[in-house]
Amino acid sequence: MEPDEYARMDQVEARMWWYRALHARLLDALTGSPGPVLDAGCGTGGFLSLVRSDRVAIGLEWNAMAASIAAAKSRRPVIRGSINEMPFAANVFGTVIAADVLCHAAVEPARALTEIRRVLRPGGHLIVNMPAFRELMSTHDAQVHNARRLSAGETQAMLEDAGFRLVHIRYWNGLLLPLMIAHRKFFGRSSDRSDVAAFPPWLDRMLHGMTELERRLPFPLPAGGSVLAIAERP
C-alpha cells in the first residue's frame, strides 16, 4: 500500500466502523481455531492487538513502518517478510489469518496459499477475508493496491484449488452494499481519496450499527462488500 495509507490505517483502525466490523468477524472466526496464530499481512496491528493475551500470536508484515507500528501496538512479535515466501518452518501454526491480503497486487495468491498450507499444521485453519466483486473496483482499490475482488464462489475455488477444505464461507457488509455501490460508482468516481478516514461520530455509529445488525442475522445475505471464509488444511 501507499505509505500514507498505513498512516491513515494506524490513526483510525481502532475506532472506524469498517475496521471494527472486520475485526469482530475475524474474532468470531478465530473462536475455536487452534493456535499458535499467524496474522499474515498484519498491517499496523489493529487486529493483532485484539487477539486474547492467553493465545500465542505473531504478525507478518512486509512494510517496515507498518511492522514497527504493529509490534508496538500489539506488543506481539512482528516479523518482516512476504506472504509469498514466509520465513517460517513447516507445520508451526494452528491458524493463519489473511485479511484483505490475497487481493493485493504484490501477492501471488497461488504461491501465497502454498506457503500458508506449508506453515499450517494438518487440521489447521486458514481465515480469509476478501473484497468482493470485481465490478466494485474503485479508486480506493487503486490506493491500497488491490488487484482483485472475488465472489464467494471464486474465493471457494481459489482455496480448494490450493488444497484446502472449505469449512465456512459467507458474504458480509451486505446491508450497506447499495450505499457502497453508490459511493464507489457514482459519488466517489472522480475522487482519488482513500475510503480509510475518520467519519463523523453519528455516521460512524450508524454504519457500525448496520454491520452489527447484519452480524446477528440468523441467515446469510446473498451478497456483500466482502467475503469471509474459513478453510482447513487436510
C-alpha positions as CSV (number, residue, x, y, z in Angstrom):
1,M,0.0,0.0,0.0
2,E,1.0,3.7,-0.2
3,P,2.8,4.9,2.9
4,D,0.1,7.4,3.6
5,E,-2.4,4.6,3.7
6,Y,-0.6,2.9,6.5
7,A,-0.6,6.1,8.4
8,R,-4.3,6.6,7.9
9,M,-4.9,3.0,9.0
10,D,-2.9,3.4,12.1
11,Q,-4.9,6.5,13.1
12,V,-8.4,5.2,12.6
13,E,-8.4,1.4,12.8
14,A,-9.3,1.3,16.5
15,R,-12.5,3.4,16.0
16,M,-13.5,3.4,12.3
17,W,-16.7,1.3,11.7
18,W,-15.2,-0.7,8.9
19,Y,-12.2,-2.0,10.9
20,R,-14.4,-2.7,14.0
21,A,-16.8,-4.7,11.8
22,L,-14.0,-6.7,10.2
23,H,-12.2,-7.3,13.5
24,A,-15.4,-8.6,15.1
25,R,-15.9,-11.1,12.3
26,L,-12.3,-12.2,12.5
27,L,-12.6,-12.7,16.3
28,D,-15.8,-14.7,15.7
29,A,-13.9,-16.9,13.2
30,L,-10.9,-17.3,15.5
31,T,-13.1,-18.7,18.3
32,G,-12.4,-22.5,18.4
33,S,-9.5,-22.2,15.9
34,P,-6.2,-23.8,17.1
35,G,-3.0,-21.9,17.9
36,P,-0.5,-20.6,17.5
37,V,-1.9,-17.8,15.4
38,L,-0.2,-16.0,12.5
39,D,-1.7,-12.7,11.3
40,A,-0.2,-12.7,7.8
41,G,-0.1,-9.2,6.4
42,C,-1.0,-7.7,9.8
43,G,-0.6,-4.1,8.6
44,T,-0.4,-1.7,11.6
45,G,-1.5,-4.3,14.1
46,G,-5.1,-3.4,14.8
47,F,-6.4,-6.9,14.8
48,L,-3.3,-8.5,16.3
49,S,-3.7,-6.2,19.3
50,L,-7.2,-7.7,19.9
51,V,-6.2,-11.4,20.0
52,R,-6.6,-12.7,23.5
53,S,-3.4,-12.3,25.6
54,D,-3.5,-16.0,26.5
55,R,-3.2,-17.0,22.9
56,V,0.2,-17.2,21.2
57,A,0.1,-14.9,18.2
58,I,2.6,-13.2,15.9
59,G,2.4,-10.9,12.9
60,L,4.0,-11.0,9.5
61,E,4.3,-7.7,7.6
62,W,6.3,-6.6,4.6
63,N,6.3,-2.9,5.2
64,A,8.9,-1.8,7.7
65,M,7.0,1.2,9.1
66,A,3.8,-0.9,9.5
67,A,5.6,-3.7,11.1
68,S,7.2,-1.4,13.7
69,I,3.8,0.2,14.5
70,A,2.1,-3.2,14.7
71,A,4.7,-4.6,17.1
72,A,4.4,-1.5,19.4
73,K,0.6,-1.5,19.2
74,S,0.0,-5.2,19.8
75,R,3.0,-6.0,22.0
76,R,3.5,-9.1,19.9
77,P,6.4,-10.2,17.7
78,V,6.0,-9.0,14.2
79,I,8.3,-10.5,11.6
80,R,9.2,-8.6,8.4
81,G,8.6,-10.8,5.3
82,S,6.4,-11.6,2.3
83,I,3.4,-13.9,2.4
84,N,4.7,-15.2,-1.0
85,E,7.7,-16.6,0.8
86,M,7.3,-16.8,4.5
87,P,10.2,-17.0,6.9
88,F,8.8,-19.9,9.0
89,A,9.3,-23.6,9.2
90,A,6.7,-26.0,8.1
91,N,3.8,-27.1,10.4
92,V,4.2,-24.4,13.0
93,F,0.9,-22.6,13.1
94,G,-2.6,-23.8,14.0
95,T,-4.3,-20.8,12.4
96,V,-3.3,-18.3,9.7
97,I,-5.3,-15.1,9.1
98,A,-5.1,-13.4,5.8
99,A,-7.4,-10.4,6.0
100,D,-7.6,-8.4,2.8
101,V,-4.1,-9.6,1.8
102,L,-4.6,-12.1,-1.0
103,C,-6.2,-9.2,-3.0
104,H,-3.0,-7.1,-3.1
105,A,-1.1,-6.6,-6.4
106,A,2.2,-7.7,-4.8
107,V,0.7,-11.0,-3.6
108,E,0.6,-14.1,-5.9
109,P,-2.5,-15.9,-4.5
110,A,-1.5,-19.5,-5.6
111,R,2.1,-19.0,-4.3
112,A,0.9,-17.4,-1.0
113,L,-1.7,-20.2,-0.4
114,T,1.0,-22.8,-1.0
115,E,3.1,-21.1,1.7
116,I,0.2,-20.8,4.1
117,R,-0.5,-24.5,3.6
118,R,3.2,-25.3,4.3
119,V,3.3,-23.4,7.6
120,L,-0.1,-24.7,8.8
121,R,-0.3,-27.9,10.8
122,P,-2.6,-30.6,9.5
123,G,-6.1,-29.7,10.7
124,G,-5.1,-26.1,11.0
125,H,-7.4,-23.3,9.9
126,L,-7.0,-20.5,7.3
127,I,-9.2,-17.5,7.9
128,V,-9.5,-15.3,4.7
129,N,-11.3,-12.0,4.1
130,M,-11.5,-10.8,0.6
131,P,-13.1,-7.8,-1.0
132,A,-16.0,-8.9,-3.2
133,F,-17.0,-8.4,-6.8
134,R,-14.6,-7.0,-9.4
135,E,-17.4,-4.7,-10.5
136,L,-16.7,-2.7,-7.3
137,M,-13.1,-1.9,-8.2
138,S,-12.6,1.8,-7.4
139,T,-10.1,4.5,-6.8
140,H,-9.8,3.2,-3.2
141,D,-8.7,-0.2,-4.6
142,A,-6.0,1.6,-6.6
143,Q,-4.9,3.5,-3.5
144,V,-4.4,0.3,-1.4
145,H,-3.1,-1.6,-4.5
146,N,-5.9,-4.1,-4.6
147,A,-5.6,-6.1,-7.8
148,R,-8.6,-8.5,-7.4
149,R,-12.0,-8.7,-5.8
150,L,-13.6,-12.1,-5.7
151,S,-17.1,-13.5,-5.3
152,A,-17.8,-16.2,-2.7
153,G,-17.7,-18.9,-5.5
154,E,-14.3,-17.6,-6.8
155,T,-12.9,-17.5,-3.3
156,Q,-14.0,-21.0,-2.6
157,A,-12.5,-22.2,-5.9
158,M,-9.2,-20.4,-5.1
159,L,-9.0,-22.1,-1.6
160,E,-9.9,-25.6,-2.9
161,D,-7.5,-25.4,-5.8
162,A,-4.8,-24.7,-3.2
163,G,-5.6,-27.9,-1.4
164,F,-7.8,-26.5,1.4
165,R,-11.1,-27.9,2.6
166,L,-13.8,-25.2,2.9
167,V,-15.4,-25.1,6.4
168,H,-17.5,-21.9,6.1
169,I,-17.9,-19.0,3.6
170,R,-20.2,-16.0,3.8
171,Y,-20.7,-12.6,2.4
172,W,-20.8,-9.7,4.8
173,N,-21.4,-5.9,4.7
174,G,-24.5,-6.7,2.6
175,L,-26.9,-4.3,4.2
176,L,-24.6,-1.4,3.3
177,L,-23.9,-2.8,-0.2
178,P,-26.2,-0.4,-2.0
179,L,-24.5,2.6,-0.3
180,M,-21.1,1.1,-1.2
181,I,-22.1,0.8,-4.9
182,A,-23.4,4.3,-5.0
183,H,-20.3,5.8,-3.3
184,R,-17.8,3.9,-5.4
185,K,-19.5,4.0,-8.8
186,F,-21.1,7.4,-8.7
187,F,-20.3,9.9,-5.9
188,G,-16.7,8.8,-5.5
189,R,-15.9,8.1,-9.1
190,S,-13.8,11.3,-9.6
191,S,-12.1,11.2,-6.2
192,D,-8.7,9.8,-5.6
193,R,-9.1,9.8,-1.8
194,S,-8.9,6.6,0.2
195,D,-12.0,5.3,2.0
196,V,-10.0,4.9,5.1
197,A,-10.8,8.0,7.1
198,A,-12.4,9.2,10.4
199,F,-16.2,9.6,9.9
200,P,-18.4,12.0,11.9
201,P,-19.3,10.1,15.1
202,W,-23.0,9.9,14.3
203,L,-22.4,8.5,10.9
204,D,-19.8,6.0,12.2
205,R,-22.2,4.8,14.8
206,M,-24.9,4.3,12.3
207,L,-22.7,2.4,9.8
208,H,-21.3,0.2,12.5
209,G,-24.8,-0.4,13.9
210,M,-25.8,-1.7,10.5
211,T,-22.9,-4.2,10.4
212,E,-23.7,-5.4,13.9
213,L,-27.4,-5.9,12.9
214,E,-26.2,-8.0,10.0
215,R,-23.8,-9.9,12.1
216,R,-26.7,-11.1,14.3
217,L,-28.9,-12.2,11.5
218,P,-29.7,-15.9,11.6
219,F,-29.3,-16.3,7.9
220,P,-26.7,-15.3,5.3
221,L,-27.2,-12.5,2.8
222,P,-26.8,-13.3,-0.9
223,A,-24.2,-10.6,-1.5
224,G,-21.9,-8.2,0.4
225,G,-18.9,-6.0,0.0
226,S,-16.6,-8.7,1.5
227,V,-16.3,-12.5,1.7
228,L,-15.1,-14.2,4.8
229,A,-14.0,-17.8,4.5
230,I,-12.7,-20.4,6.9
231,A,-10.8,-23.4,5.4
232,E,-8.9,-26.3,6.8
233,R,-5.6,-27.9,5.8
234,P,-6.4,-31.6,5.5
